[in-house]
């Protein structure tokens, strides 16, 4: 990116990240409880944990590669 003189995009908000990661991995949106749990979490690694959890779900095996 540097050689092309492109600036990286700002990190996505938690709300946008949550929506994108669910759609990209499972093809569905999170339910209200899943969204609330993620958005209320103060864990510094909550995004990493969510990704790992989504990759373990049966829906990923059906939707993923």
PQR file of N, CA, C, O and H, with PARSE charges and radii, in Angstrom:
ATOM      1  N   UNK A   1       0.831  -1.177   0.000 -0.4000 1.5000
ATOM      2  CA  UNK A   1       0.000   0.000   0.000 -0.0000 2.0000
ATOM      3  C   UNK A   1       0.881   1.248   0.000  0.5500 1.7000
ATOM      4  O   UNK A   1       0.568   2.253  -0.638 -0.5500 1.4000
ATOM      5  N   UNK A   2       1.984   1.156   0.729 -0.4000 1.5000
ATOM      6  CA  UNK A   2       2.863   2.308   0.825 -0.0000 2.0000
ATOM      7  C   UNK A   2       3.448   2.663  -0.539  0.5500 1.7000
ATOM      8  O   UNK A   2       3.532   3.840  -0.893 -0.5500 1.4000
ATOM      9  H   UNK A   2       2.239   0.340   1.248  0.4000 1.0000
ATOM     10  N   UNK A   3       3.851   1.654  -1.302 -0.4000 1.5000
ATOM     11  CA  UNK A   3       4.439   1.921  -2.615 -0.0000 2.0000
ATOM     12  C   UNK A   3       3.411   2.516  -3.580  0.5500 1.7000
ATOM     13  O   UNK A   3       3.773   3.234  -4.512 -0.5500 1.4000
ATOM     14  H   UNK A   3       3.783   0.698  -1.015  0.4000 1.0000
ATOM     15  N   UNK A   4       2.146   2.218  -3.355 -0.4000 1.5000
ATOM     16  CA  UNK A   4       1.075   2.771  -4.185 -0.0000 2.0000
ATOM     17  C   UNK A   4       0.530   4.072  -3.622  0.5500 1.7000
ATOM     18  O   UNK A   4      -0.391   4.666  -4.182 -0.5500 1.4000
ATOM     19  H   UNK A   4       1.853   1.635  -2.597  0.4000 1.0000
ATOM     20  N   UNK A   5       1.102   4.508  -2.518 -0.4000 1.5000
ATOM     21  CA  UNK A   5       0.700   5.733  -1.836 -0.0000 2.0000
ATOM     22  C   UNK A   5      -0.779   5.708  -1.443  0.5500 1.7000
ATOM     23  O   UNK A   5      -1.510   6.689  -1.584 -0.5500 1.4000
ATOM     24  H   UNK A   5       1.851   4.025  -2.063  0.4000 1.0000
ATOM     25  N   UNK A   6      -1.182   4.535  -0.945 -0.4000 1.5000
ATOM     26  CA  UNK A   6      -2.555   4.371  -0.468 -0.0000 2.0000
ATOM     27  C   UNK A   6      -2.560   4.377   1.052  0.5500 1.7000
ATOM     28  O   UNK A   6      -1.702   3.768   1.691 -0.5500 1.4000
ATOM     29  H   UNK A   6      -0.589   3.738  -0.830  0.4000 1.0000
ATOM     30  N   UNK A   7      -3.514   5.055   1.610 -0.4000 1.5000
ATOM     31  CA  UNK A   7      -3.656   5.083   3.059 -0.0000 2.0000
ATOM     32  C   UNK A   7      -4.608   3.977   3.482  0.5500 1.7000
ATOM     33  O   UNK A   7      -5.643   3.773   2.848 -0.5500 1.4000
ATOM     34  H   UNK A   7      -4.211   5.549   1.092  0.4000 1.0000
ATOM     35  N   UNK A   8      -4.266   3.254   4.559 -0.4000 1.5000
ATOM     36  CA  UNK A   8      -5.191   2.208   5.017 -0.0000 2.0000
ATOM     37  C   UNK A   8      -6.473   2.825   5.554  0.5500 1.7000
ATOM     38  O   UNK A   8      -6.480   3.945   6.064 -0.5500 1.4000
ATOM     39  H   UNK A   8      -3.425   3.420   5.075  0.4000 1.0000
ATOM     40  N   UNK A   9      -7.544   2.077   5.428 -0.4000 1.5000
ATOM     41  CA  UNK A   9      -8.828   2.534   5.961 -0.0000 2.0000
ATOM     42  C   UNK A   9      -8.776   2.519   7.482  0.5500 1.7000
ATOM     43  O   UNK A   9      -8.017   1.757   8.080 -0.5500 1.4000
ATOM     44  H   UNK A   9      -7.538   1.167   5.013  0.4000 1.0000
ATOM     45  N   UNK A  10      -9.583   3.362   8.096 -0.4000 1.5000
ATOM     46  CA  UNK A  10      -9.697   3.368   9.548 -0.0000 2.0000
ATOM     47  C   UNK A  10     -10.309   2.046   9.987  0.5500 1.7000
ATOM     48  O   UNK A  10     -11.093   1.456   9.244 -0.5500 1.4000
ATOM     49  H   UNK A  10     -10.199   3.981   7.610  0.4000 1.0000
ATOM     50  N   UNK A  11      -9.963   1.567  11.189 -0.4000 1.5000
ATOM     51  CA  UNK A  11     -10.606   0.350  11.681 -0.0000 2.0000
ATOM     52  C   UNK A  11     -12.122   0.540  11.778  0.5500 1.7000
ATOM     53  O   UNK A  11     -12.608   1.622  12.111 -0.5500 1.4000
ATOM     54  H   UNK A  11      -9.326   2.046  11.793  0.4000 1.0000
ATOM     55  N   UNK A  12     -12.842  -0.515  11.486 -0.4000 1.5000
ATOM     56  CA  UNK A  12     -14.305  -0.466  11.550 -0.0000 2.0000
ATOM     57  C   UNK A  12     -14.765  -0.379  13.003  0.5500 1.7000
ATOM     58  O   UNK A  12     -14.093  -0.875  13.906 -0.5500 1.4000
ATOM     59  H   UNK A  12     -12.448  -1.393  11.215  0.4000 1.0000
ATOM     60  N   UNK A  13     -15.895   0.246  13.214 -0.4000 1.5000
ATOM     61  CA  UNK A  13     -16.496   0.277  14.549 -0.0000 2.0000
ATOM     62  C   UNK A  13     -16.886  -1.149  14.930  0.5500 1.7000
ATOM     63  O   UNK A  13     -16.965  -2.023  14.066 -0.5500 1.4000
ATOM     64  H   UNK A  13     -16.441   0.650  12.480  0.4000 1.0000
ATOM     65  N   UNK A  14     -17.127  -1.386  16.211 -0.4000 1.5000
ATOM     66  CA  UNK A  14     -17.545  -2.720  16.644 -0.0000 2.0000
ATOM     67  C   UNK A  14     -18.843  -3.143  15.967  0.5500 1.7000
ATOM     68  O   UNK A  14     -19.001  -4.310  15.607 -0.5500 1.4000
ATOM     69  H   UNK A  14     -17.063  -0.676  16.912  0.4000 1.0000
ATOM     70  N   UNK A  15     -19.757  -2.224  15.792 -0.4000 1.5000
ATOM     71  CA  UNK A  15     -21.036  -2.548  15.156 -0.0000 2.0000
ATOM     72  C   UNK A  15     -20.838  -3.002  13.708  0.5500 1.7000
ATOM     73  O   UNK A  15     -21.424  -3.995  13.276 -0.5500 1.4000
ATOM     74  H   UNK A  15     -19.629  -1.277  16.084  0.4000 1.0000
ATOM     75  N   UNK A  16     -20.024  -2.283  12.979 -0.4000 1.5000
ATOM     76  CA  UNK A  16     -19.763  -2.622  11.576 -0.0000 2.0000
ATOM     77  C   UNK A  16     -18.973  -3.930  11.493  0.5500 1.7000
ATOM     78  O   UNK A  16     -19.272  -4.790  10.664 -0.5500 1.4000
ATOM     79  H   UNK A  16     -19.548  -1.476  13.329  0.4000 1.0000
ATOM     80  N   UNK A  17     -17.967  -4.075  12.352 -0.4000 1.5000
ATOM     81  CA  UNK A  17     -17.175  -5.309  12.378 -0.0000 2.0000
ATOM     82  C   UNK A  17     -18.064  -6.517  12.630  0.5500 1.7000
ATOM     83  O   UNK A  17     -17.961  -7.527  11.934 -0.5500 1.4000
ATOM     84  H   UNK A  17     -17.724  -3.377  13.026  0.4000 1.0000
ATOM     85  N   UNK A  18     -18.935  -6.412  13.621 -0.4000 1.5000
ATOM     86  CA  UNK A  18     -19.821  -7.518  13.984 -0.0000 2.0000
ATOM     87  C   UNK A  18     -20.675  -7.941  12.795  0.5500 1.7000
ATOM     88  O   UNK A  18     -20.772  -9.129  12.486 -0.5500 1.4000
ATOM     89  H   UNK A  18     -19.019  -5.592  14.186  0.4000 1.0000
ATOM     90  N   UNK A  19     -21.276  -6.994  12.146 -0.4000 1.5000
ATOM     91  CA  UNK A  19     -22.128  -7.293  10.983 -0.0000 2.0000
ATOM     92  C   UNK A  19     -21.315  -7.942   9.871  0.5500 1.7000
ATOM     93  O   UNK A  19     -21.729  -8.952   9.301 -0.5500 1.4000
ATOM     94  H   UNK A  19     -21.197  -6.029  12.397  0.4000 1.0000
ATOM     95  N   UNK A  20     -20.164  -7.366   9.565 -0.4000 1.5000
ATOM     96  CA  UNK A  20     -19.346  -7.883   8.467 -0.0000 2.0000
ATOM     97  C   UNK A  20     -18.812  -9.288   8.740  0.5500 1.7000
ATOM     98  O   UNK A  20     -18.829 -10.143   7.854 -0.5500 1.4000
ATOM     99  H   UNK A  20     -19.828  -6.546  10.027  0.4000 1.0000
ATOM    100  N   UNK A  21     -18.341  -9.524   9.957 -0.4000 1.5000
ATOM    101  CA  UNK A  21     -17.742 -10.829  10.249 -0.0000 2.0000
ATOM    102  C   UNK A  21     -18.800 -11.923  10.231  0.5500 1.7000
ATOM    103  O   UNK A  21     -18.517 -13.037   9.788 -0.5500 1.4000
ATOM    104  H   UNK A  21     -18.327  -8.829  10.676  0.4000 1.0000
ATOM    105  N   UNK A  22     -19.994 -11.640  10.695 -0.4000 1.5000
ATOM    106  CA  UNK A  22     -21.064 -12.631  10.615 -0.0000 2.0000
ATOM    107  C   UNK A  22     -21.440 -12.910   9.168  0.5500 1.7000
ATOM    108  O   UNK A  22     -21.552 -14.068   8.765 -0.5500 1.4000
ATOM    109  H   UNK A  22     -20.224 -10.736  11.055  0.4000 1.0000
ATOM    110  N   UNK A  23     -21.631 -11.864   8.393 -0.4000 1.5000
ATOM    111  CA  UNK A  23     -22.012 -12.067   6.994 -0.0000 2.0000
ATOM    112  C   UNK A  23     -20.909 -12.758   6.201  0.5500 1.7000
ATOM    113  O   UNK A  23     -21.195 -13.618   5.368 -0.5500 1.4000
ATOM    114  H   UNK A  23     -21.540 -10.924   8.720  0.4000 1.0000
ATOM    115  N   UNK A  24     -19.671 -12.400   6.445 -0.4000 1.5000
ATOM    116  CA  UNK A  24     -18.559 -12.985   5.694 -0.0000 2.0000
ATOM    117  C   UNK A  24     -18.292 -14.441   6.061  0.5500 1.7000
ATOM    118  O   UNK A  24     -17.890 -15.223   5.200 -0.5500 1.4000
ATOM    119  H   UNK A  24     -19.439 -11.702   7.122  0.4000 1.0000
ATOM    120  N   UNK A  25     -18.504 -14.819   7.311 -0.4000 1.5000
ATOM    121  CA  UNK A  25     -18.203 -16.190   7.709 -0.0000 2.0000
ATOM    122  C   UNK A  25     -19.401 -17.125   7.646  0.5500 1.7000
ATOM    123  O   UNK A  25     -19.251 -18.295   7.293 -0.5500 1.4000
ATOM    124  H   UNK A  25     -18.830 -14.184   8.011  0.4000 1.0000
ATOM    125  N   UNK A  26     -20.593 -16.625   7.985 -0.4000 1.5000
ATOM    126  CA  UNK A  26     -21.761 -17.493   8.071 -0.0000 2.0000
ATOM    127  C   UNK A  26     -22.874 -17.149   7.091  0.5500 1.7000
ATOM    128  O   UNK A  26     -23.767 -17.961   6.848 -0.5500 1.4000
ATOM    129  H   UNK A  26     -20.714 -15.675   8.272  0.4000 1.0000
ATOM    130  N   UNK A  27     -22.820 -15.957   6.535 -0.4000 1.5000
ATOM    131  CA  UNK A  27     -23.867 -15.538   5.611 -0.0000 2.0000
ATOM    132  C   UNK A  27     -25.147 -15.124   6.308  0.5500 1.7000
ATOM    133  O   UNK A  27     -26.198 -15.027   5.674 -0.5500 1.4000
ATOM    134  H   UNK A  27     -22.095 -15.298   6.733  0.4000 1.0000
ATOM    135  N   UNK A  28     -25.068 -14.878   7.612 -0.4000 1.5000
ATOM    136  CA  UNK A  28     -26.232 -14.447   8.392 -0.0000 2.0000
ATOM    137  C   UNK A  28     -25.827 -13.289   9.294  0.5500 1.7000
ATOM    138  O   UNK A  28     -24.643 -13.018   9.491 -0.5500 1.4000
ATOM    139  H   UNK A  28     -24.214 -14.957   8.127  0.4000 1.0000
ATOM    140  N   UNK A  29     -26.837 -12.609   9.838 -0.4000 1.5000
ATOM    141  CA  UNK A  29     -26.581 -11.560  10.817 -0.0000 2.0000
ATOM    142  C   UNK A  29     -26.625 -12.156  12.215  0.5500 1.7000
ATOM    143  O   UNK A  29     -27.283 -13.175  12.423 -0.5500 1.4000
ATOM    144  H   UNK A  29     -27.799 -12.829   9.678  0.4000 1.0000
ATOM    145  N   UNK A  30     -25.948 -11.550  13.171 -0.4000 1.5000
ATOM    146  CA  UNK A  30     -26.016 -12.060  14.541 -0.0000 2.0000
ATOM    147  C   UNK A  30     -27.408 -11.834  15.119  0.5500 1.7000
ATOM    148  O   UNK A  30     -28.105 -10.890  14.745 -0.5500 1.4000
ATOM    149  H   UNK A  30     -25.414 -10.722  13.001  0.4000 1.0000
ATOM    150  N   UNK A  31     -27.803 -12.716  16.037 -0.4000 1.5000
ATOM    151  CA  UNK A  31     -29.073 -12.471  16.706 -0.0000 2.0000
ATOM    152  C   UNK A  31     -28.843 -11.415  17.792  0.5500 1.7000
ATOM    153  O   UNK A  31     -27.708 -11.007  18.038 -0.5500 1.4000
ATOM    154  H   UNK A  31     -27.238 -13.483  16.341  0.4000 1.0000
ATOM    155  N   UNK A  32     -29.908 -10.984  18.424 -0.4000 1.5000
ATOM    156  CA  UNK A  32     -29.811  -9.890  19.394 -0.0000 2.0000
ATOM    157  C   UNK A  32     -28.895 -10.242  20.563  0.5500 1.7000
ATOM    158  O   UNK A  32     -28.126  -9.395  21.017 -0.5500 1.4000
ATOM    159  H   UNK A  32     -30.830 -11.315  18.224  0.4000 1.0000
ATOM    160  N   UNK A  33     -28.966 -11.467  21.051 -0.4000 1.5000
ATOM    161  CA  UNK A  33     -28.119 -11.865  22.177 -0.0000 2.0000
ATOM    162  C   UNK A  33     -26.645 -11.883  21.790  0.5500 1.7000
ATOM    163  O   UNK A  33     -25.792 -11.445  22.562 -0.5500 1.4000
ATOM    164  H   UNK A  33     -29.592 -12.155  20.682  0.4000 1.0000
ATOM    165  N   UNK A  34     -26.348 -12.386  20.605 -0.4000 1.5000
ATOM    166  CA  UNK A  34     -24.955 -12.417  20.137 -0.0000 2.0000
ATOM    167  C   UNK A  34     -24.415 -10.999  19.964  0.5500 1.7000
ATOM    168  O   UNK A  34     -23.286 -10.703  20.355 -0.5500 1.4000
ATOM    169  H   UNK A  34     -27.041 -12.743  19.978  0.4000 1.0000
ATOM    170  N   UNK A  35     -25.222 -10.142  19.384 -0.4000 1.5000
ATOM    171  CA  UNK A  35     -24.793  -8.754  19.178 -0.0000 2.0000
ATOM    172  C   UNK A  35     -24.579  -8.055  20.516  0.5500 1.7000
ATOM    173  O   UNK A  35     -23.569  -7.378  20.707 -0.5500 1.4000
ATOM    174  H   UNK A  35     -26.139 -10.383  19.067  0.4000 1.0000
ATOM    175  N   UNK A  36     -25.500  -8.211  21.420 -0.4000 1.5000
ATOM    176  CA  UNK A  36     -25.395  -7.560  22.727 -0.0000 2.0000
ATOM    177  C   UNK A  36     -24.159  -8.038  23.479  0.5500 1.7000
ATOM    178  O   UNK A  36     -23.436  -7.231  24.064 -0.5500 1.4000
ATOM    179  H   UNK A  36     -26.321  -8.761  21.264  0.4000 1.0000
ATOM    180  N   UNK A  37     -23.915  -9.339  23.468 -0.4000 1.5000
ATOM    181  CA  UNK A  37     -22.760  -9.900  24.176 -0.0000 2.0000
ATOM    182  C   UNK A  37     -21.453  -9.334  23.618  0.5500 1.7000
ATOM    183  O   UNK A  37     -20.554  -8.978  24.379 -0.5500 1.4000
ATOM    184  H   UNK A  37     -24.503  -9.995  22.993  0.4000 1.0000
ATOM    185  N   UNK A  38     -21.350  -9.254  22.302 -0.4000 1.5000
ATOM    186  CA  UNK A  38     -20.132  -8.719  21.695 -0.0000 2.0000
ATOM    187  C   UNK A  38     -19.980  -7.228  21.979  0.5500 1.7000
ATOM    188  O   UNK A  38     -18.908  -6.776  22.383 -0.5500 1.4000
ATOM    189  H   UNK A  38     -22.080  -9.543  21.683  0.4000 1.0000
ATOM    190  N   UNK A  39     -21.032  -6.479  21.771 -0.4000 1.5000
ATOM    191  CA  UNK A  39     -20.942  -5.028  21.930 -0.0000 2.0000
ATOM    192  C   UNK A  39     -20.738  -4.607  23.381  0.5500 1.7000
ATOM    193  O   UNK A  39     -20.127  -3.571  23.642 -0.5500 1.4000
ATOM    194  H   UNK A  39     -21.902  -6.847  21.442  0.4000 1.0000
ATOM    195  N   UNK A  40     -21.241  -5.393  24.321 -0.4000 1.5000
ATOM    196  CA  UNK A  40     -21.074  -5.070  25.738 -0.0000 2.0000
ATOM    197  C   UNK A  40     -19.722  -5.510  26.296  0.5500 1.7000
ATOM    198  O   UNK A  40     -19.309  -5.060  27.365 -0.5500 1.4000
ATOM    199  H   UNK A  40     -21.738  -6.234  24.109  0.4000 1.0000
ATOM    200  N   UNK A  41     -19.043  -6.381  25.576 -0.4000 1.5000
ATOM    201  CA  UNK A  41     -17.764  -6.899  26.059 -0.0000 2.0000
ATOM    202  C   UNK A  41     -16.696  -5.808  26.066  0.5500 1.7000
ATOM    203  O   UNK A  41     -16.643  -4.967  25.168 -0.5500 1.4000
ATOM    204  H   UNK A  41     -19.378  -6.747  24.707  0.4000 1.0000
ATOM    205  N   UNK A  42     -15.853  -5.835  27.088 -0.4000 1.5000
ATOM    206  CA  UNK A  42     -14.727  -4.902  27.164 -0.0000 2.0000
ATOM    207  C   UNK A  42     -13.395  -5.627  26.976  0.5500 1.7000
ATOM    208  O   UNK A  42     -12.332  -5.032  27.154 -0.5500 1.4000
ATOM    209  H   UNK A  42     -15.896  -6.518  27.817  0.4000 1.0000
ATOM    210  N   UNK A  43     -13.451  -6.907  26.617 -0.4000 1.5000
ATOM    211  CA  UNK A  43     -12.229  -7.695  26.413 -0.0000 2.0000
ATOM    212  C   UNK A  43     -11.430  -7.109  25.251  0.5500 1.7000
ATOM    213  O   UNK A  43     -11.995  -6.826  24.194 -0.5500 1.4000
ATOM    214  H   UNK A  43     -14.315  -7.391  26.473  0.4000 1.0000
ATOM    215  N   UNK A  44     -10.136  -6.926  25.434 -0.4000 1.5000
ATOM    216  CA  UNK A  44      -9.330  -6.345  24.361 -0.0000 2.0000
ATOM    217  C   UNK A  44      -9.216  -7.252  23.136  0.5500 1.7000
ATOM    218  O   UNK A  44      -8.935  -6.773  22.037 -0.5500 1.4000
ATOM    219  H   UNK A  44      -9.677  -7.156  26.293  0.4000 1.0000
ATOM    220  N   UNK A  45      -9.431  -8.548  23.314 -0.4000 1.5000
ATOM    221  CA  UNK A  45      -9.317  -9.493  22.199 -0.0000 2.0000
ATOM    222  C   UNK A  45     -10.672 -10.034  21.746  0.5500 1.7000
ATOM    223  O   UNK A  45     -10.756 -11.131  21.193 -0.5500 1.4000
ATOM    224  H   UNK A  45      -9.659  -8.937  24.207  0.4000 1.0000
ATOM    225  N   UNK A  46     -11.723  -9.261  21.985 -0.4000 1.5000
ATOM    226  CA  UNK A  46     -13.073  -9.757  21.675 -0.0000 2.0000
ATOM    227  C   UNK A  46     -13.269 -10.033  20.186  0.5500 1.7000
ATOM    228  O   UNK A  46     -14.041 -10.922  19.827 -0.5500 1.4000
ATOM    229  H   UNK A  46     -11.654  -8.371  22.434  0.4000 1.0000
ATOM    230  N   UNK A  47     -12.603  -9.305  19.332 -0.4000 1.5000
ATOM    231  CA  UNK A  47     -12.740  -9.567  17.889 -0.0000 2.0000
ATOM    232  C   UNK A  47     -12.092 -10.897  17.522  0.5500 1.7000
ATOM    233  O   UNK A  47     -12.667 -11.680  16.767 -0.5500 1.4000
ATOM    234  H   UNK A  47     -11.976  -8.583  19.623  0.4000 1.0000
ATOM    235  N   UNK A  48     -10.915 -11.151  18.046 -0.4000 1.5000
ATOM    236  CA  UNK A  48     -10.242 -12.429  17.789 -0.0000 2.0000
ATOM    237  C   UNK A  48     -11.078 -13.595  18.305  0.5500 1.7000
ATOM    238  O   UNK A  48     -11.222 -14.611  17.625 -0.5500 1.4000
ATOM    239  H   UNK A  48     -10.448 -10.515  18.660  0.4000 1.0000
ATOM    240  N   UNK A  49     -11.625 -13.447  19.506 -0.4000 1.5000
ATOM    241  CA  UNK A  49     -12.445 -14.503  20.094 -0.0000 2.0000
ATOM    242  C   UNK A  49     -13.699 -14.759  19.263  0.5500 1.7000
ATOM    243  O   UNK A  49     -14.095 -15.909  19.069 -0.5500 1.4000
ATOM    244  H   UNK A  49     -11.507 -12.621  20.058  0.4000 1.0000
ATOM    245  N   UNK A  50     -14.319 -13.695  18.776 -0.4000 1.5000
ATOM    246  CA  UNK A  50     -15.522 -13.851  17.956 -0.0000 2.0000
ATOM    247  C   UNK A  50     -15.194 -14.579  16.660  0.5500 1.7000
ATOM    248  O   UNK A  50     -15.926 -15.481  16.255 -0.5500 1.4000
ATOM    249  H   UNK A  50     -13.997 -12.762  18.933  0.4000 1.0000
ATOM    250  N   UNK A  51     -14.115 -14.202  16.015 -0.4000 1.5000
ATOM    251  CA  UNK A  51     -13.717 -14.873  14.770 -0.0000 2.0000
ATOM    252  C   UNK A  51     -13.501 -16.357  15.024  0.5500 1.7000
ATOM    253  O   UNK A  51     -14.006 -17.192  14.274 -0.5500 1.4000
ATOM    254  H   UNK A  51     -13.519 -13.469  16.344  0.4000 1.0000
ATOM    255  N   UNK A  52     -12.756 -16.695  16.071 -0.4000 1.5000
ATOM    256  CA  UNK A  52     -12.513 -18.097  16.392 -0.0000 2.0000
ATOM    257  C   UNK A  52     -13.820 -18.846  16.644  0.5500 1.7000
ATOM    258  O   UNK A  52     -13.992 -19.973  16.181 -0.5500 1.4000
ATOM    259  H   UNK A  52     -12.345 -16.017  16.681  0.4000 1.0000
ATOM    260  N   UNK A  53     -14.735 -18.223  17.374 -0.4000 1.5000
ATOM    261  CA  UNK A  53     -16.017 -18.865  17.673 -0.0000 2.0000
ATOM    262  C   UNK A  53     -16.846 -19.080  16.410  0.5500 1.7000
ATOM    263  O   UNK A  53     -17.477 -20.126  16.256 -0.5500 1.4000
ATOM    264  H   UNK A  53     -14.595 -17.307  17.751  0.4000 1.0000
ATOM    265  N   UNK A  54     -16.850 -18.118  15.523 -0.4000 1.5000
ATOM    266  CA  UNK A  54     -17.627 -18.253  14.290 -0.0000 2.0000
ATOM    267  C   UNK A  54     -17.060 -19.345  13.392  0.5500 1.7000
ATOM    268  O   UNK A  54     -17.814 -20.068  12.741 -0.5500 1.4000
ATOM    269  H   UNK A  54     -16.338 -17.269  15.648  0.4000 1.0000
ATOM    270  N   UNK A  55     -15.745 -19.469  13.353 -0.4000 1.5000
ATOM    271  CA  UNK A  55     -15.126 -20.507  12.518 -0.0000 2.0000
ATOM    272  C   UNK A  55     -15.380 -21.905  13.051  0.5500 1.7000
ATOM    273  O   UNK A  55     -15.232 -22.880  12.314 -0.5500 1.4000
ATOM    274  H   UNK A  55     -15.133 -18.882  13.882  0.4000 1.0000
ATOM    275  N   UNK A  56     -15.756 -22.021  14.307 -0.4000 1.5000
ATOM    276  CA  UNK A  56     -16.071 -23.318  14.910 -0.0000 2.0000
ATOM    277  C   UNK A  56     -17.530 -23.722  14.724  0.5500 1.7000
ATOM    278  O   UNK A  56     -17.884 -24.875  14.974 -0.5500 1.4000
ATOM    279  H   UNK A  56     -15.876 -21.229  14.906  0.4000 1.0000
ATOM    280  N   UNK A  57     -18.366 -22.813  14.298 -0.4000 1.5000
ATOM    281  CA  UNK A  57     -19.799 -23.104  14.182 -0.0000 2.0000
ATOM    282  C   UNK A  57     -20.100 -23.972  12.963  0.5500 1.7000
ATOM    283  O   UNK A  57     -19.415 -23.904  11.942 -0.5500 1.4000
ATOM    284  H   UNK A  57     -18.079 -21.877  14.094  0.4000 1.0000
ATOM    285  N   UNK A  58     -21.139 -24.787  13.098 -0.4000 1.5000
ATOM    286  CA  UNK A  58     -21.551 -25.668  11.993 -0.0000 2.0000
ATOM    287  C   UNK A  58     -21.920 -24.874  10.748  0.5500 1.7000
ATOM    288  O   UNK A  58     -21.686 -25.320   9.625 -0.5500 1.4000
ATOM    289  H   UNK A  58     -21.696 -24.843  13.927  0.4000 1.0000
ATOM    290  N   UNK A  59     -22.501 -23.689  10.954 -0.4000 1.5000
ATOM    291  CA  UNK A  59     -22.902 -22.868   9.810 -0.0000 2.0000
ATOM    292  C   UNK A  59     -21.701 -22.496   8.943  0.5500 1.7000
ATOM    293  O   UNK A  59     -21.843 -22.352   7.728 -0.5500 1.4000
ATOM    294  H   UNK A  59     -22.692 -23.327  11.867  0.4000 1.0000
ATOM    295  N   UNK A  60     -20.523 -22.338   9.546 -0.4000 1.5000
ATOM    296  CA  UNK A  60     -19.338 -21.994   8.761 -0.0000 2.0000
ATOM    297  C   UNK A  60     -18.974 -23.141   7.814  0.5500 1.7000
ATOM    298  O   UNK A  60     -18.603 -22.912   6.663 -0.5500 1.4000
ATOM    299  H   UNK A  60     -20.408 -22.454  10.532  0.4000 1.0000
ATOM    300  N   UNK A  61     -19.081 -24.347   8.301 -0.4000 1.5000
ATOM    301  CA  UNK A  61     -18.756 -25.503   7.460 -0.0000 2.0000
ATOM    302  C   UNK A  61     -19.696 -25.578   6.254  0.5500 1.7000
ATOM    303  O   UNK A  61     -19.301 -26.026   5.177 -0.5500 1.4000
ATOM    304  H   UNK A  61     -19.382 -24.533   9.236  0.4000 1.0000
ATOM    305  N   UNK A  62     -20.934 -25.139   6.445 -0.4000 1.5000
ATOM    306  CA  UNK A  62     -21.899 -25.159   5.349 -0.0000 2.0000
ATOM    307  C   UNK A  62     -21.719 -23.998   4.395  0.5500 1.7000
ATOM    308  O   UNK A  62     -21.925 -24.141   3.189 -0.5500 1.4000
ATOM    309  H   UNK A  62     -21.255 -24.776   7.319  0.4000 1.0000
ATOM    310  N   UNK A  63     -21.334 -22.840   4.932 -0.4000 1.5000
ATOM    311  CA  UNK A  63     -21.243 -21.622   4.119 -0.0000 2.0000
ATOM    312  C   UNK A  63     -19.828 -21.379   3.620  0.5500 1.7000
ATOM    313  O   UNK A  63     -19.640 -20.845   2.527 -0.5500 1.4000
ATOM    314  H   UNK A  63     -21.168 -22.725   5.911  0.4000 1.0000
ATOM    315  N   UNK A  64     -18.836 -21.764   4.403 -0.4000 1.5000
ATOM    316  CA  UNK A  64     -17.431 -21.464   4.104 -0.0000 2.0000
ATOM    317  C   UNK A  64     -16.868 -22.290   2.959  0.5500 1.7000
ATOM    318  O   UNK A  64     -17.592 -23.017   2.278 -0.5500 1.4000
ATOM    319  H   UNK A  64     -18.989 -22.198   5.291  0.4000 1.0000
ATOM    320  N   UNK A  65     -15.566 -22.163   2.763 -0.4000 1.5000
ATOM    321  CA  UNK A  65     -14.895 -22.850   1.642 -0.0000 2.0000
ATOM    322  C   UNK A  65     -14.926 -24.345   1.747  0.5500 1.7000
ATOM    323  O   UNK A  65     -14.401 -25.037   0.875 -0.5500 1.4000
ATOM    324  H   UNK A  65     -14.978 -21.573   3.316  0.4000 1.0000
TER
END
